């Protein structure tokens, strides 16, 4: 319920922007570096690289050199992190559709250059394989069960150039659990980590 109310609050802020607000539609894509710290005996965690792409919409209300607004996007996202268990390295691949909704402040430094900061919730839905085999420990097969949905928070900043281009950096903090480490033959949960990611993105607005 808290996630639902949070999303309604941010979308409502976007919807009630006055008629003087400026709206732009674009395409955004980029790379991510993700890591899940799974706590289990003999298990080593490593970060991995992935990518994302999708449409984005932003609305801003000019207030002199500073503009206040919001942006919402829909990304197809592939994330990878790595684990090593008993000498076996496994890539944990996650395929999702993400919906970030951010409030933002744009600062114009020149006619063709500016900076922005943004923050807001991100909602994700798993569209790929829902579990990953991690190897074996004490002859018992382990697997990592991915959650069907995820909730996280974005904190980001970037530059704006030529009125159409944005380059951004974002730290995505997992609020909800990404998945659960289980025995294949039991329902015993060994660990339920949260994912953290760094992303670098480029957006072009028409």
N, CA and C of each residue as an Amber inpcrd file, in Angstrom:
protein
   618
   0.8210000  -1.1900000   0.0000000   0.0000000   0.0000000   0.0000000
   0.8690000   1.2590000   0.0000000   1.9870000   1.2560000   0.7710000
   2.8800000   2.4120000   0.8150000   3.4660000   2.6970000  -0.5650000
   3.8330000   1.6250000  -1.2940000   4.3890000   1.8010000  -2.6350000
   3.3480000   2.4320000  -3.5540000   2.1130000   1.9610000  -3.4470000
   1.0350000   2.4670000  -4.3010000   0.7650000   3.9380000  -4.0170000
   0.7110000   4.3170000  -2.7240000   0.4620000   5.7030000  -2.3590000
   1.6070000   6.6070000  -2.7920000   2.8430000   6.1040000  -2.6970000
   4.0040000   6.8780000  -3.1390000   3.9330000   7.1550000  -4.6310000
   3.5680000   6.1350000  -5.4120000   3.4770000   6.3060000  -6.8650000
   2.3640000   7.2870000  -7.2190000   1.2410000   7.2080000  -6.5380000
   0.1450000   8.1350000  -6.8040000   0.5510000   9.5680000  -6.4930000
   1.3000000   9.7640000  -5.4170000   1.7310000  11.0890000  -5.0250000
   2.6280000  11.7120000  -6.0850000   3.5870000  10.9520000  -6.5950000
   4.5020000  11.4830000  -7.5920000   3.8100000  11.6970000  -8.9330000
   2.9430000  10.7840000  -9.3240000   2.2150000  10.9500000 -10.5800000
   1.2370000  12.1220000 -10.5000000   0.6420000  12.3360000  -9.3160000
  -0.2660000  13.4600000  -9.1450000   0.4910000  14.7820000  -9.2770000
   1.6980000  14.8210000  -8.7350000   2.5160000  16.0290000  -8.8530000
   2.8260000  16.3290000 -10.3090000   3.0210000  15.2910000 -11.1020000
   3.2910000  15.4410000 -12.5350000   2.0300000  15.9260000 -13.2610000
   0.8740000  15.3610000 -12.8640000  -0.3740000  15.6430000 -13.5810000
  -0.9040000  17.0460000 -13.3410000  -0.6440000  17.6230000 -12.1520000
  -1.2240000  18.9240000 -11.8260000  -0.3040000  20.0890000 -12.1950000
   0.7300000  19.8300000 -12.9500000   1.6010000  20.9210000 -13.3740000
   0.7960000  21.9060000 -14.2170000   1.0090000  23.1980000 -14.0590000
   0.1980000  24.2140000 -14.7530000   0.4100000  24.2020000 -16.2550000
  -0.4850000  24.9130000 -16.9470000  -0.4390000  24.9310000 -18.4110000
   0.8430000  25.5610000 -18.9370000   1.4990000  26.3800000 -18.1190000
   2.7370000  27.0180000 -18.5500000   3.9400000  26.0720000 -18.5180000
   3.7420000  24.8730000 -17.9930000   4.8350000  23.9020000 -17.9290000
   5.2170000  23.4480000 -19.3390000   6.4760000  23.1160000 -19.5080000
   6.9940000  22.6490000 -20.7910000   7.1930000  21.1390000 -20.7370000
   6.6400000  20.4300000 -21.7270000   6.7360000  18.9760000 -21.7620000
   7.5750000  18.5480000 -22.9590000   8.4210000  17.5420000 -22.7320000
   9.2500000  17.0090000 -23.8040000   9.2490000  15.4860000 -23.7360000
   9.1470000  14.8530000 -24.8990000   9.1960000  13.3900000 -25.0130000
  10.5450000  12.9970000 -25.6000000  11.1010000  11.8900000 -25.1130000
  12.4030000  11.4740000 -25.6200000  12.6680000   9.9930000 -25.4640000
  13.8890000   9.6220000 -25.7740000  14.3820000   8.2540000 -25.6410000
  15.6040000   8.2840000 -24.7240000  15.6450000   7.3480000 -23.7720000
  16.7750000   7.2940000 -22.8430000  17.3200000   5.8700000 -22.7770000
  18.6200000   5.7510000 -22.6990000  19.2630000   4.4520000 -22.5680000
  20.5780000   4.5990000 -21.8540000  21.1570000   3.4740000 -21.4380000
  22.4320000   3.5660000 -20.7490000  22.9190000   2.2350000 -20.2260000
  23.9250000   2.3050000 -19.3710000  24.5580000   1.1360000 -18.7790000
  24.3630000   1.1660000 -17.2690000  24.3340000  -0.0250000 -16.6680000
  24.2430000  -0.1140000 -15.2190000  25.3000000  -1.0660000 -14.6790000
  25.6860000  -0.8430000 -13.4430000  26.5850000  -1.7280000 -12.7100000
  25.8870000  -2.0990000 -11.4130000  25.5750000  -3.3830000 -11.2420000
  24.7160000  -3.8150000 -10.1410000  25.4180000  -4.8190000  -9.2400000
  24.9680000  -4.8490000  -7.9890000  25.5370000  -5.7830000  -7.0270000
  24.4800000  -6.1650000  -6.0020000  24.4210000  -7.4620000  -5.6750000
  23.5870000  -7.9640000  -4.5940000  24.5020000  -8.6720000  -3.6060000
  24.4570000  -8.2480000  -2.3550000  25.2920000  -8.8840000  -1.3390000
  24.5230000 -10.0350000  -0.7170000  24.7260000 -11.2410000  -1.2660000
  24.0710000 -12.4450000  -0.7600000  24.9590000 -13.0450000   0.3280000
  24.4620000 -13.1190000   1.5290000  25.2340000 -13.6390000   2.6530000
  25.0010000 -15.1420000   2.8070000  26.0330000 -15.9150000   2.4690000
  25.9490000 -17.3640000   2.6070000  27.3590000 -17.9220000   2.6260000
  27.5600000 -19.0240000   3.3100000  28.8750000 -19.6190000   3.4630000
  29.4960000 -19.9640000   2.1060000  30.7760000 -19.6010000   1.9480000
  31.5620000 -19.8950000   0.7380000  31.0590000 -19.1680000  -0.5070000
  30.1570000 -18.2080000  -0.3410000  29.6040000 -17.5000000  -1.4920000
  30.2610000 -16.1220000  -1.6120000  30.8600000 -15.8490000  -2.7790000
  31.4950000 -14.5660000  -3.0530000  30.6270000 -13.7570000  -4.0020000
  30.4180000 -12.4860000  -3.6890000  29.5780000 -11.6080000  -4.5110000
  30.4410000 -10.6840000  -5.3580000  30.0290000 -10.4910000  -6.6120000
  30.7210000  -9.5850000  -7.5220000  29.6900000  -8.7530000  -8.2840000
  30.0760000  -7.5570000  -8.6910000  29.1770000  -6.7080000  -9.4720000
  29.2440000  -7.0930000 -10.9460000  28.2250000  -6.7060000 -11.6920000
  28.1690000  -6.9960000 -13.1210000  27.5270000  -5.8530000 -13.8870000
  27.7370000  -5.8380000 -15.2010000  27.2400000  -4.7510000 -16.0470000
  26.0160000  -5.1900000 -16.8480000  25.1300000  -4.2340000 -17.1040000
  23.9540000  -4.4650000 -17.9240000  23.5860000  -3.1980000 -18.6770000
  22.3690000  -3.1540000 -19.2150000  21.9510000  -2.0100000 -20.0120000
  20.4430000  -1.8120000 -19.9010000  19.9530000  -0.6520000 -20.3420000
  18.5210000  -0.3540000 -20.3330000  18.2100000   0.6590000 -21.4250000
  16.9470000   0.6730000 -21.8570000  16.5070000   1.6180000 -22.8790000
  14.9870000   1.7390000 -22.8390000  14.4780000   2.9280000 -23.2070000
  13.0400000   3.1010000 -23.2520000  12.6300000   4.5580000 -23.4090000
  11.3340000   4.8140000 -23.5420000  10.8260000   6.1820000 -23.7060000
  10.8060000   6.9280000 -22.3810000  10.8960000   8.2520000 -22.4610000
  10.8540000   9.0810000 -21.2660000  10.0980000  10.3750000 -21.5520000
   9.4560000  10.9150000 -20.5380000   8.6900000  12.1510000 -20.6570000
   9.0330000  13.0420000 -19.4720000   9.3410000  14.3030000 -19.7320000
   9.6040000  15.2320000 -18.6270000   8.7750000  16.4930000 -18.7910000
   8.3920000  17.0510000 -17.6480000   7.6780000  18.3160000 -17.6280000
   8.3580000  19.2520000 -16.6570000   8.5990000  20.4770000 -17.0720000
   9.2830000  21.4480000 -16.2160000   8.5370000  22.7780000 -16.2210000
   8.5910000  23.4460000 -15.0780000   7.9790000  24.7610000 -14.9210000
   9.0980000  25.7840000 -14.7400000   9.3480000  26.6330000 -15.7470000
  10.4390000  27.6050000 -15.6540000  10.1900000  28.6450000 -14.5630000
  11.2170000  28.8600000 -13.7300000  11.1620000  29.8720000 -12.6750000
  12.4540000  30.6840000 -12.7200000  12.6950000  31.3130000 -13.8420000
  13.9520000  32.0270000 -14.0250000  15.0520000  31.0640000 -14.4420000
  16.1690000  31.1160000 -13.7350000  17.2890000  30.2230000 -14.0550000
  17.0520000  28.7940000 -13.5900000  16.0750000  28.5940000 -12.7110000
  15.7620000  27.2740000 -12.1740000  14.3850000  26.8420000 -12.6480000
  14.2700000  25.5900000 -13.0540000  12.9880000  25.0090000 -13.4360000
  12.7090000  23.8120000 -12.5230000  11.4630000  23.7110000 -12.0680000
  11.0390000  22.5980000 -11.2170000  10.1010000  21.7180000 -12.0190000
  10.2560000  20.4010000 -11.8860000   9.3940000  19.5340000 -12.6710000
   9.4940000  18.0790000 -12.2570000   9.1860000  17.2160000 -13.2120000
   9.1880000  15.7750000 -12.9670000   9.4630000  15.0570000 -14.2760000
   9.9250000  13.8170000 -14.1560000  10.0590000  12.9770000 -15.3380000
   9.6210000  11.5570000 -15.0090000   9.1000000  10.8720000 -16.0070000
   8.6560000   9.4910000 -15.8640000   9.1350000   8.7190000 -17.0820000
   9.5710000   7.4800000 -16.8730000  10.1220000   6.6730000 -17.9600000
   9.6100000   5.2460000 -17.8710000   9.7970000   4.4870000 -18.9440000
   9.4840000   3.0580000 -18.9880000  10.6600000   2.3670000 -19.6660000
  11.4370000   1.5950000 -18.8960000  12.6510000   0.9830000 -19.4180000
  12.5510000  -0.5320000 -19.4770000  13.0790000  -1.0960000 -20.5760000
  13.4330000  -2.5140000 -20.5590000  14.8500000  -2.5640000 -20.0200000
  15.0750000  -3.3570000 -18.9860000  16.3390000  -3.3130000 -18.2600000
  16.9010000  -4.7110000 -18.0730000  18.1910000  -4.8730000 -18.3600000
  18.9140000  -6.1100000 -18.0580000  20.0150000  -5.7860000 -17.0620000
  19.9950000  -6.4860000 -15.9240000  21.0290000  -6.3060000 -14.9130000
  21.7160000  -7.6400000 -14.6490000  22.9890000  -7.5450000 -14.3330000
  23.7530000  -8.7450000 -14.0080000  24.5810000  -8.4990000 -12.7510000
  24.6120000  -9.4870000 -11.8940000  25.5770000  -9.5290000 -10.8060000
  26.1370000 -10.9510000 -10.8020000  27.2600000 -11.1550000 -10.1240000
  27.9320000 -12.4480000 -10.1790000  28.1440000 -13.0150000  -8.7900000
  28.1120000 -14.3450000  -8.7090000  28.4190000 -15.0380000  -7.4640000
  29.3950000 -16.1690000  -7.7660000  30.1310000 -16.5640000  -6.7510000
  31.0210000 -17.7240000  -6.8720000  30.8170000 -18.6180000  -5.6530000
  30.4340000 -19.8790000  -5.8950000  30.1460000 -20.8330000  -4.8320000
  30.8800000 -22.1270000  -5.1250000  31.7650000 -22.5310000  -4.2210000
  32.5620000 -23.7450000  -4.3980000  33.3000000 -23.7550000  -5.7200000
  33.8610000 -22.5950000  -6.1090000  34.6390000 -22.4990000  -7.3340000
  33.8260000 -22.3350000  -8.6010000  32.4820000 -22.2970000  -8.4730000
  31.6090000 -22.1440000  -9.6370000  31.0980000 -20.7040000  -9.6900000
  31.4560000 -19.9770000 -10.7690000  30.9840000 -18.6060000 -10.9300000
  29.7010000 -18.5880000 -11.7430000  28.7140000 -17.8750000 -11.2370000
  27.4040000 -17.8050000 -11.8810000  27.0070000 -16.3490000 -12.0950000
  26.4610000 -16.0510000 -13.2570000  25.9470000 -14.7240000 -13.5560000
  24.4460000 -14.6970000 -13.2430000  24.0460000 -13.8230000 -12.3300000
  22.6310000 -13.6650000 -11.9850000  22.0480000 -12.6040000 -12.9080000
  21.3240000 -13.0490000 -13.9240000  20.7560000 -12.1510000 -14.9220000
  19.3200000 -11.8180000 -14.5560000  19.0120000 -10.5310000 -14.5640000
  17.6790000 -10.0670000 -14.2260000  17.1270000  -9.2320000 -15.3740000
  15.9850000  -9.6440000 -15.9260000  15.3150000  -8.9140000 -17.0020000
  14.0240000  -8.3230000 -16.4530000  13.9070000  -7.0020000 -16.5500000
  12.7730000  -6.3270000 -15.9130000  12.2570000  -5.1890000 -16.7780000
  11.0600000  -4.7380000 -16.4360000  10.5200000  -3.4810000 -16.9400000
  10.4580000  -2.5410000 -15.7440000  11.1380000  -1.4020000 -15.8330000
  11.2070000  -0.4450000 -14.7340000  10.4560000   0.8360000 -15.0830000
   9.8180000   1.4170000 -14.0670000   9.0910000   2.6780000 -14.2050000
   9.5970000   3.6650000 -13.1530000  10.6500000   4.4330000 -13.4510000
  11.0980000   5.4680000 -12.5240000  10.2450000   6.7290000 -12.6470000
   9.9200000   7.3400000 -11.5010000   9.1630000   8.5890000 -11.4630000
   9.9390000   9.5440000 -10.5570000  10.5050000  10.5960000 -11.1260000
  11.3800000  11.4900000 -10.3800000  10.8530000  12.9210000 -10.3490000
  11.0660000  13.6090000  -9.2350000  10.9530000  15.0590000  -9.2100000
  12.3480000  15.6050000  -9.4960000  12.4370000  16.7660000 -10.1390000
  13.7230000  17.2640000 -10.5830000  13.7860000  18.7900000 -10.5280000
  15.0150000  19.2810000 -10.4460000  15.2840000  20.7090000 -10.5270000
  16.3440000  20.9220000 -11.5940000  16.0320000  21.7600000 -12.5910000
  16.9530000  22.0730000 -13.6800000  17.5240000  23.4760000 -13.4570000
  18.8290000  23.5960000 -13.6150000  19.5100000  24.8740000 -13.4170000
  20.1860000  25.2820000 -14.7200000  19.7660000  26.3880000 -15.3090000
  20.3420000  26.8730000 -16.5640000  21.5850000  27.7070000 -16.2680000
  22.7090000  27.3060000 -16.8490000  23.9480000  28.0480000 -16.6870000
  24.2760000  28.8730000 -17.9210000  23.7050000  28.4930000 -19.0380000
  23.8600000  29.2080000 -20.3080000  22.6930000  28.8100000 -21.1890000
  22.5780000  29.4360000 -22.3450000  21.4560000  29.1400000 -23.2260000
  21.4550000  27.6920000 -23.7030000  22.6180000  27.0950000 -23.7960000
  22.7070000  25.7290000 -24.3400000  23.3080000  24.7630000 -23.3420000
  23.3720000  25.1260000 -22.0580000  23.9950000  24.2390000 -21.0800000
  23.3380000  24.4190000 -19.7160000  23.2180000  23.3150000 -18.9660000
  22.6420000  23.3790000 -17.6310000  22.9170000  22.1140000 -16.8450000
  22.4720000  22.1200000 -15.6100000  22.6090000  20.9820000 -14.7030000
  21.2390000  20.5940000 -14.1660000  21.1060000  19.3510000 -13.7180000
  19.8630000  18.9430000 -13.0700000  20.1610000  17.9540000 -11.9440000
  19.2670000  17.9250000 -10.9730000  19.2710000  16.9230000  -9.9130000
  17.8710000  16.3230000  -9.8700000  17.7830000  15.0290000  -9.5190000
  16.4900000  14.3430000  -9.5360000  16.4700000  13.2380000  -8.4920000
  15.2810000  12.9530000  -7.9800000  15.1140000  11.8510000  -7.0450000
  13.6710000  11.3630000  -7.0900000  13.4840000  10.0830000  -6.7960000
  12.1320000   9.5460000  -6.8110000  12.1080000   8.0340000  -6.7980000
  10.9240000   7.4360000  -6.6770000  10.7840000   5.9790000  -6.6040000
  10.8930000   5.3190000  -7.9740000  11.2150000   4.0370000  -7.9420000
  11.2610000   3.2340000  -9.1650000  10.5710000   1.9050000  -8.8990000
   9.6840000   1.5310000  -9.8140000   8.9150000   0.3040000  -9.6770000
   9.3240000  -0.6510000 -10.7940000   9.5930000  -1.9060000 -10.4460000
  10.0610000  -2.8600000 -11.4420000   9.2790000  -4.1500000 -11.4170000
   9.1980000  -4.7980000 -12.5950000   8.4870000  -6.0590000 -12.7300000
   9.3640000  -7.0260000 -13.5230000   9.5930000  -8.1970000 -12.9590000
  10.4400000  -9.2000000 -13.5920000   9.7500000  -9.7840000 -14.8230000
  10.4450000  -9.7710000 -15.9670000   9.8820000 -10.3400000 -17.2000000
  10.7680000 -11.4600000 -17.7440000  11.7800000 -11.8520000 -16.9860000
  12.6840000 -12.9150000 -17.4240000  12.5580000 -14.1360000 -16.5430000
  13.6030000 -14.9460000 -16.5350000  13.6430000 -16.1520000 -15.7230000
  13.5610000 -15.7870000 -14.2520000  12.7830000 -16.5580000 -13.4750000
  12.5580000 -16.1480000 -12.0910000  13.4630000 -16.8350000 -11.0760000
  14.3830000 -17.7060000 -11.5420000  15.3460000 -18.2530000 -10.5930000
  16.6520000 -18.5630000 -11.3080000  17.7320000 -18.6070000 -10.5180000
  19.0700000 -18.8450000 -11.0410000  19.7650000 -19.8750000 -10.1650000
  20.3080000 -20.9270000 -10.7740000  21.0960000 -21.9020000 -10.0250000
  22.4400000 -21.2850000  -9.6690000  22.8500000 -21.4130000  -8.4230000
  24.0930000 -20.8170000  -7.9570000  25.2100000 -21.8400000  -7.7460000
  24.9540000 -23.1070000  -8.0170000  25.9720000 -24.1310000  -7.8100000
  25.5400000 -25.0670000  -6.6950000  26.5070000 -25.6390000  -6.0090000
  26.1740000 -26.5870000  -4.9570000  27.0270000 -26.3330000  -3.7300000
  26.4720000 -26.6090000  -2.5860000  27.1790000 -26.5050000  -1.3200000
  26.7640000 -27.6930000  -0.4720000  27.7450000 -28.4990000  -0.0470000
  27.4560000 -29.7180000   0.7290000  26.5120000 -30.6270000  -0.0380000
  26.6940000 -30.6870000  -1.3700000  25.9030000 -31.5560000  -2.2540000
  24.4330000 -31.1990000  -2.2850000  24.0720000 -29.9910000  -1.8530000
  22.6760000 -29.5450000  -1.9020000  22.5570000 -28.4310000  -2.9270000
  21.7070000 -28.5900000  -3.8930000  21.5470000 -27.6030000  -4.9510000
  20.9300000 -26.3220000  -4.4010000  21.5400000 -25.1720000  -4.7920000
  21.0290000 -23.8840000  -4.3480000  20.4470000 -23.1270000  -5.5300000
  19.4830000 -22.2760000  -5.2840000  19.0220000 -21.3870000  -6.3430000
  18.5750000 -20.0570000  -5.7370000  18.6470000 -19.0200000  -6.5750000
  18.2420000 -17.6850000  -6.1600000  16.9210000 -17.3600000  -6.8440000
  15.8750000 -17.1530000  -6.0310000  14.5310000 -16.8950000  -6.5350000
  14.3110000 -15.3920000  -6.6560000  14.1600000 -14.8770000  -7.8790000
  13.9360000 -13.4510000  -8.0940000  12.4990000 -13.0770000  -7.7660000
  12.3160000 -11.9030000  -7.1750000  10.9800000 -11.4300000  -6.8750000
  10.2800000 -10.9910000  -8.1590000   8.9480000 -11.0970000  -8.1850000
   8.1910000 -10.7060000  -9.3670000   8.1230000  -9.1810000  -9.5090000
   8.2090000  -8.4770000  -8.4010000   8.1850000  -7.0120000  -8.4450000
   9.2300000  -6.4610000  -7.4870000   9.6550000  -5.2230000  -7.7570000
  10.6810000  -4.5930000  -6.9410000  10.3360000  -3.1220000  -6.7160000
  10.8370000  -2.6090000  -5.6060000  10.6690000  -1.1960000  -5.2960000
  12.0320000  -0.6470000  -4.8850000  12.4320000   0.4690000  -5.5000000
  13.7340000   1.0650000  -5.2020000  13.6270000   2.5800000  -5.2810000
  14.7510000   3.2560000  -4.9860000  14.7520000   4.7230000  -4.9750000
  15.9540000   5.2350000  -5.7620000  15.7200000   6.2610000  -6.5760000
  16.7760000   6.8620000  -7.3940000  17.2450000   8.1960000  -6.8280000
  18.5510000   8.4140000  -6.8750000  19.1490000   9.7120000  -6.5860000
  20.1150000  10.0090000  -7.7300000  19.8790000  11.0970000  -8.4690000
  20.6880000  11.3230000  -9.6530000  20.9750000  12.7770000  -9.9460000
  21.8940000  12.9740000 -10.8740000  22.2620000  14.3080000 -11.3310000
  22.8480000  14.1800000 -12.7260000  22.9280000  15.3130000 -13.4240000
  23.4850000  15.2470000 -14.7660000  23.6060000  16.6080000 -15.4020000
  23.9380000  16.5900000 -16.6890000  24.0880000  17.8200000 -17.4510000
  23.0920000  17.8420000 -18.6020000  22.6890000  19.0440000 -19.0040000
  21.8080000  19.2540000 -20.1510000  22.5620000  20.0880000 -21.1720000
  22.4390000  19.7180000 -22.4420000  23.1700000  20.4340000 -23.4870000
  22.3170000  20.5630000 -24.7400000  22.4000000  21.7050000 -25.3890000
  21.7630000  21.9590000 -26.6850000  20.2470000  21.7750000 -26.6530000
  19.6370000  21.8880000 -25.4580000  18.1870000  21.8270000 -25.2550000
  17.5630000  20.4590000 -25.5560000  18.3480000  19.5100000 -26.0350000
  17.7910000  18.2130000 -26.4010000  18.5020000  17.0360000 -25.7350000
  19.7260000  17.2220000 -25.2970000  20.5540000  16.1070000 -24.8230000
  20.7610000  16.1880000 -23.3150000  20.6670000  15.0160000 -22.6450000
  20.9810000  14.9180000 -21.2270000  21.9070000  13.7270000 -20.9800000
  22.9160000  13.9330000 -20.1680000  23.7960000  12.8660000 -19.7060000
  23.6520000  12.8030000 -18.1880000  23.2830000  11.6370000 -17.6660000
  23.0030000  11.5490000 -16.2410000  23.6860000  10.3930000 -15.5430000
  23.8390000  10.5470000 -14.2250000  24.3840000   9.5120000 -13.3580000
  23.3970000   9.2950000 -12.2140000  23.0640000   8.0390000 -11.9310000
  22.0480000   7.7310000 -10.9350000  22.5040000   6.5950000 -10.0270000
  22.2100000   6.7420000  -8.7380000  22.4210000   5.6550000  -7.7830000
  21.0520000   5.1230000  -7.4110000  20.8250000   3.8410000  -7.6830000
  19.5450000   3.1950000  -7.4260000  19.6750000   2.3080000  -6.1920000
  18.8780000   2.6000000  -5.1730000  18.9580000   1.9060000  -3.8910000
  17.7570000   0.9770000  -3.7420000  18.0010000  -0.2950000  -3.5650000
  16.9180000  -1.2470000  -3.3760000  16.2260000  -1.0360000  -2.0360000
  14.9200000  -0.8220000  -2.0600000  14.1290000  -0.7070000  -0.8440000
  13.4800000  -2.0540000  -0.5250000  12.8730000  -2.6440000  -1.5410000
  12.3180000  -3.9800000  -1.3910000  13.3510000  -5.0410000  -1.7420000
  13.0980000  -6.2660000  -1.3700000  14.0130000  -7.3750000  -1.6150000
  14.0370000  -7.7390000  -3.1000000  15.2310000  -8.0010000  -3.6140000
  15.3780000  -8.3840000  -5.0210000  15.0200000  -9.8460000  -5.2370000
  15.3490000 -10.6780000  -4.2650000  15.0720000 -12.1060000  -4.3910000
  15.3990000 -12.8200000  -3.0970000  15.3310000 -14.1730000  -3.1560000
  15.5680000 -14.9870000  -1.9780000  16.4440000 -16.1720000  -2.3400000
  17.4420000 -16.4400000  -1.5090000  18.2990000 -17.6090000  -1.6780000
  17.6440000 -18.7870000  -0.9710000  17.3660000 -19.8670000  -1.7200000
  16.6500000 -21.0200000  -1.1750000  17.3550000 -22.3180000  -1.5630000
  17.0340000 -23.3770000  -0.8310000  17.3600000 -24.7280000  -1.2820000
  16.3680000 -25.1200000  -2.3740000  16.8560000 -25.8510000  -3.3690000
  15.9570000 -26.3120000  -4.4310000  14.9130000 -27.2760000  -3.8850000
  15.2670000 -28.0320000  -2.8310000  14.3710000 -29.0710000  -2.3220000
  13.5970000 -28.6270000  -1.0850000  13.8160000 -27.3650000  -0.6560000
  13.1460000 -26.8940000   0.5520000  12.6550000 -25.4650000   0.3520000
  11.7940000 -25.0210000   1.2630000  11.3240000 -23.6410000   1.2490000
  12.0940000 -22.7750000   2.2480000  13.1810000 -23.3080000   2.7650000
  13.9840000 -22.5910000   3.7450000  14.7280000 -21.4280000   3.0810000
  14.4710000 -20.2000000   3.5270000  15.1100000 -19.0150000   2.9640000
  16.4300000 -18.7640000   3.6800000  17.5300000 -18.7300000   2.9120000
  18.8510000 -18.5060000   3.4910000  19.1940000 -17.0170000   3.5790000
  18.7810000 -16.2370000   2.5970000  19.0580000 -14.8070000   2.6020000
  18.1330000 -14.1230000   1.6060000  17.8270000 -12.8480000   1.8470000
  16.9430000 -12.0700000   0.9680000  17.5680000 -10.7090000   0.7440000
  18.5340000 -10.6130000  -0.1720000  19.2820000  -9.3630000  -0.3530000
  18.5130000  -8.3160000  -1.1500000  19.0260000  -7.0810000  -1.0500000
  18.5250000  -5.9570000  -1.8360000  19.6000000  -5.5490000  -2.8260000
  19.1880000  -5.1080000  -3.9840000  20.1290000  -4.7590000  -5.0470000
  20.4330000  -3.2660000  -5.0520000  21.6890000  -2.9380000  -5.3600000
  22.1110000  -1.5530000  -5.5340000  22.7820000  -1.4310000  -6.8930000
  22.5260000  -0.3070000  -7.5700000  23.0710000  -0.1350000  -8.9180000
  23.5080000   1.3080000  -9.1500000  24.5640000   1.4420000  -9.9320000
  24.9700000   2.7200000 -10.5120000  24.6030000   2.7080000 -11.9770000
  24.0620000   3.8050000 -12.4720000  23.7430000   3.8710000 -13.8940000
  24.2940000   5.1490000 -14.5080000  24.6810000   5.0450000 -15.7720000
  25.0160000   6.2140000 -16.5680000  24.0960000   6.1870000 -17.7880000
  23.4710000   7.3150000 -18.1010000  22.4530000   7.3350000 -19.1530000
  22.6380000   8.5200000 -20.0870000  22.0650000   8.3690000 -21.2670000
  21.9940000   9.4600000 -22.2450000  20.5530000   9.5290000 -22.7310000
  19.9960000  10.7280000 -22.7650000  18.6120000  10.9190000 -23.2210000
  18.5920000  11.9910000 -24.3000000  17.7630000  11.7420000 -25.3150000
  17.5430000  12.7530000 -26.3540000  16.0650000  13.1010000 -26.3710000
  15.7550000  14.3780000 -26.1930000  14.3710000  14.8630000 -26.1940000
  14.0630000  15.5820000 -27.5060000  12.9450000  15.2440000 -28.0850000
  12.5560000  15.8000000 -29.3770000  11.9130000  17.1780000 -29.2310000
